[in-house]
Amino acid sequence: MIPWVAATLLSAFFLGLYDLGTKHAVRDNAVLPVLFFANLCSATVWGALIAIDRAGSGGGALPAILHVAPMTGVQHFQIFLKSLIVGVSWVCSYFAVKHLPVSIASPIRATGPVWTLLGALLVLGERPSGLEMLGVAVTLASFVGLGFAGAREGIHFHRDKWIWWLVGGTLTGALSGLYDKFLLGRQGFTAATVQAWFAIYLALLFLPLALAWKFRLWQRNVFHWRWSILVISFGLLVADFLYFDALRNPDALVSLVSSLRRGSTLVAFAGGLWLFGEKNGLQKLPAVLGVLAGIALTLLG
């Protein structure tokens, strides 16, 4: 088992690569085929792991962390519902990332835990601590600061439709986070079971959209295969695996793991400036650090 701090930091790094791969894959490219092929790669990996595990003598050919448990029809529907929620979130987010600088998009996407907390207050009746509420306030203030920095590039948060698409994708992702708590905490699903069938169902959900794109059921962009599609798939697979591995360590603090994992925003932010030549890095940096600080306060509270 990798030490939990190292596993968490590596997870943050690969999550940052996922954000950069997403931007590279969808820039001047058709979004729906990118989504389909990226998730097809993930589904293929998990399908192969399931086949290997079931083919072993008496089962259990893989480590326990990769074991995908058999499920009932109701349980399959529960995972399918998660895939549907995430599918909506990713369609909104990927289209937004295509049209926005990753140095703005990544910090906004990273605010997901804050919205999950607010959802927990409204839906689950949880009560926040003072530190958590301070974290929410700092995050929202930094969000406003990021809006001022974006205005220098002609991106006005209140009237840019892609900002609203990204906010919609982030809020839907927060809903997925609440649903994860239900699946993993109350229904007793293992992380591998959720991750595997979620990937498989997500690829199936994107298949008809990709076919509709192919047969020109609407006006669409041309699709170009790019190596970064594989970065999307494997970056997320490795990031999630390391994240779950960190949580397996009895000494790991969930709040610290979740907070450190948001360091992925710094990877994506730096990569956006270096790889894509994005502007106003110094003006955006305080807001980005504020977002991370707010998330840390929220999770540590």
C-alpha positions in Angstrom: 0.0 0.0 0.0 1.4 3.4 -0.9 1.6 5.9 2.0 -1.6 7.8 2.0 -0.1 11.3 1.7 1.9 10.2 -1.3 -1.1 8.4 -2.9 -3.2 11.5 -2.4 -0.6 13.9 -4.0 -0.2 11.5 -6.9 -4.0 11.4 -7.3 -4.0 15.2 -7.4 -1.3 15.1 -10.1 -3.2 12.7 -12.3 -6.5 14.5 -11.8 -4.7 17.7 -13.0 -3.5 15.7 -16.1 -7.1 14.7 -16.6 -8.2 18.3 -16.7 -5.4 19.2 -19.1 -6.2 16.2 -21.3 -9.8 17.2 -21.4 -8.9 20.7 -22.6 -6.5 19.4 -25.3 -9.0 16.8 -26.5 -12.0 19.0 -26.9 -10.3 22.2 -28.2 -11.5 22.8 -31.7 -12.9 19.2 -31.7 -16.3 17.5 -31.5 -17.1 16.9 -27.8 -19.5 13.9 -28.0 -17.1 11.5 -29.7 -14.4 12.5 -27.2 -16.7 11.7 -24.3 -17.6 8.4 -25.9 -14.1 7.2 -26.7 -12.6 8.3 -23.4 -15.3 6.4 -21.5 -15.0 3.4 -23.9 -11.4 3.2 -22.9 -12.3 3.2 -19.2 -15.1 0.7 -19.7 -12.7 -1.6 -21.6 -10.1 -1.5 -18.8 -12.8 -2.4 -16.2 -14.4 -5.0 -18.4 -11.0 -6.7 -18.8 -10.4 -6.6 -15.0 -13.8 -8.1 -14.3 -13.2 -10.9 -16.8 -9.7 -11.6 -15.4 -11.1 -11.7 -11.8 -14.0 -14.0 -12.7 -11.8 -16.3 -14.8 -9.5 -17.0 -11.8 -9.7 -20.3 -10.0 -12.7 -19.8 -7.8 -12.7 -16.1 -8.5 -10.6 -13.5 -6.7 -7.7 -13.5 -9.2 -7.2 -9.7 -8.5 -6.4 -7.8 -5.3 -9.5 -7.1 -3.1 -9.4 -3.4 -4.0 -10.1 -4.3 -7.7 -12.8 -7.0 -7.0 -16.1 -6.1 -8.5 -18.9 -7.8 -6.6 -22.0 -9.4 -8.3 -25.1 -7.2 -8.1 -28.9 -7.5 -8.2 -31.0 -5.8 -10.9 -31.9 -3.0 -8.5 -28.3 -2.4 -7.7 -27.5 -2.2 -11.4 -30.2 0.4 -11.8 -28.7 2.4 -8.9 -25.3 2.5 -10.6 -27.0 3.3 -13.9 -28.6 6.3 -12.3 -25.2 7.5 -11.1 -23.9 7.2 -14.6 -26.8 9.2 -15.9 -26.2 12.0 -13.4 -22.4 12.1 -14.2 -23.2 11.9 -18.0 -25.2 15.1 -17.7 -22.5 16.7 -15.6 -19.7 15.8 -18.1 -21.7 16.9 -21.2 -22.1 20.4 -19.6 -18.6 20.5 -18.3 -16.8 19.3 -21.5 -18.7 21.8 -23.8 -17.8 24.5 -21.3 -14.1 23.5 -21.1 -13.9 23.6 -24.9 -14.8 27.3 -24.9 -13.1 28.5 -21.6 -9.5 28.7 -20.5 -8.6 25.8 -18.3 -7.0 28.2 -15.8 -10.6 29.4 -15.2 -12.5 26.2 -15.8 -10.5 24.0 -13.5 -10.9 26.1 -10.3 -14.6 26.4 -10.9 -14.9 22.6 -11.3 -12.9 22.2 -8.1 -15.6 23.9 -6.1 -17.7 20.7 -6.3 -17.1 19.8 -2.6 -18.5 23.1 -1.5 -21.7 22.6 -3.4 -21.9 19.0 -2.1 -21.7 20.4 1.5 -24.5 22.9 0.7 -26.5 20.0 -0.8 -25.9 17.9 2.4 -27.3 20.8 4.4 -30.4 21.0 2.4 -31.0 17.4 1.5 -29.5 15.4 4.3 -30.1 17.9 7.1 -26.4 18.1 8.1 -25.2 21.0 10.2 -22.0 22.8 9.2 -19.3 23.9 11.6 -18.0 27.5 11.7 -14.9 26.4 9.8 -17.0 24.9 7.1 -19.1 28.0 6.7 -15.9 30.1 6.6 -14.7 27.8 3.8 -17.9 28.3 1.8 -17.6 32.1 2.2 -13.9 32.1 1.1 -14.7 29.9 -1.9 -17.5 32.1 -3.0 -15.4 35.3 -2.6 -12.6 33.7 -4.6 -15.2 32.7 -7.2 -16.1 36.4 -7.6 -12.4 37.3 -7.8 -11.9 34.7 -10.5 -14.8 36.4 -12.3 -12.9 39.7 -12.2 -9.8 38.1 -13.6 -11.8 36.4 -16.4 -13.3 39.7 -17.4 -9.8 40.8 -18.5 -10.1 38.1 -21.1 -13.5 39.1 -22.2 -15.2 36.4 -20.1 -18.0 38.0 -18.1 -19.3 35.4 -15.6 -22.9 36.7 -15.4 -23.5 36.6 -19.1 -21.2 34.1 -20.6 -23.3 31.0 -21.4 -20.3 28.6 -21.0 -19.7 29.7 -17.5 -23.3 28.8 -16.8 -22.8 25.4 -18.5 -19.8 24.8 -16.3 -21.7 25.8 -13.2 -24.5 23.5 -14.2 -22.0 20.7 -14.7 -20.3 21.4 -11.4 -23.6 21.4 -9.5 -24.7 18.2 -11.2 -21.3 16.7 -10.2 -22.0 17.8 -6.6 -25.3 15.9 -6.8 -23.3 12.9 -7.9 -21.1 13.4 -4.8 -24.2 13.2 -2.6 -25.4 10.1 -4.4 -21.9 8.5 -3.9 -22.4 9.0 -0.1 -25.7 7.1 -0.4 -24.2 4.3 -2.5 -21.0 3.8 -0.6 -22.2 4.8 2.9 -25.7 3.5 3.1 -26.0 0.8 0.4 -22.7 -0.8 1.0 -21.2 -0.8 -2.5 -17.5 -1.2 -2.8 -15.5 1.5 -4.6 -14.4 -0.9 -7.4 -18.0 -2.0 -8.0 -19.2 1.6 -8.4 -16.2 2.7 -10.5 -16.4 -0.3 -12.8 -20.1 -0.4 -13.6 -20.3 3.4 -13.6 -17.7 3.4 -16.4 -19.4 0.7 -18.4 -22.9 2.3 -18.2 -21.4 5.7 -19.0 -19.9 4.4 -22.2 -23.3 2.9 -23.1 -25.1 6.2 -22.4 -22.7 8.1 -24.7 -22.9 5.6 -27.5 -26.3 6.8 -28.9 -25.1 10.4 -28.7 -21.9 9.5 -30.6 -23.9 7.7 -33.2 -26.3 10.6 -33.6 -23.2 12.8 -34.1 -21.8 10.4 -36.7 -25.1 10.4 -38.7 -25.3 14.2 -38.6 -28.6 14.4 -36.8 -27.6 18.0 -35.9 -25.0 20.5 -37.1 -21.7 19.5 -35.5 -17.9 19.9 -35.6 -15.4 17.5 -37.1 -13.9 14.9 -34.8 -10.1 14.4 -34.7 -8.6 11.5 -32.7 -6.1 12.8 -30.2 -3.8 11.0 -27.8 -5.2 13.2 -25.0 -8.4 11.1 -25.1 -6.4 8.3 -23.6 -5.0 10.8 -21.0 -8.6 11.6 -20.0 -9.4 7.9 -19.5 -6.3 6.7 -17.8 -5.7 10.0 -15.8 -9.1 9.6 -14.2 -8.7 5.8 -13.7 -5.3 6.2 -12.0 -6.4 9.3 -10.0 -9.5 7.5 -8.6 -7.6 4.3 -7.9 -4.9 6.2 -5.9 -7.7 8.2 -4.1 -9.5 5.0 -3.0 -6.1 3.5 -2.0 -5.4 6.4 0.2 -8.7 6.1 1.9 -8.0 2.4 2.7 -5.2 3.5 5.0 -6.6 3.5 8.6 -4.4 6.5 9.4 -5.7 8.6 6.5 -8.0 11.5 7.4 -10.8 11.8 4.8 -10.9 15.6 5.1 -7.1 15.9 4.5 -7.2 13.4 1.6 -10.1 15.3 -0.1 -8.4 18.7 0.5 -5.0 17.6 -0.8 -6.6 16.0 -3.8 -7.9 19.5 -4.9 -4.2 20.4 -5.5 -5.1 19.1 -9.0 -6.3 22.7 -9.7 -2.7 23.9 -9.4 -1.5 21.3 -11.9 -4.2 22.3 -14.4 -3.7 26.0 -13.8 0.1 25.8 -14.4 -0.4 23.5 -17.4 -3.0 25.9 -18.9 -0.5 28.7 -18.8 2.4 26.6 -20.0 0.8 24.3 -22.6 -2.0 26.5 -23.9 -0.4 29.9 -23.5 -3.3 31.2 -21.4 -3.1 34.8 -20.1 -3.4 36.7 -16.8 -1.9 34.0 -14.7 -0.7 36.4 -11.9 -4.1 38.0 -11.8 -5.9 34.6 -11.5 -3.5 33.0 -9.0 -4.8 34.7 -5.8 -8.4 33.7 -6.7 -7.2 30.1 -7.5 -5.4 29.9 -4.2 -8.5 31.3 -2.5 -10.6 28.6 -4.0 -8.2 25.9 -2.7 -8.1 27.6 0.7 -11.9 27.7 0.9 -12.2 24.1 -0.1 -9.5 23.1 2.5 -11.4 25.0 5.3 -14.7 23.4 4.2 -13.3 19.8 4.2 -11.2 20.3 7.4 -14.2 21.7 9.2 
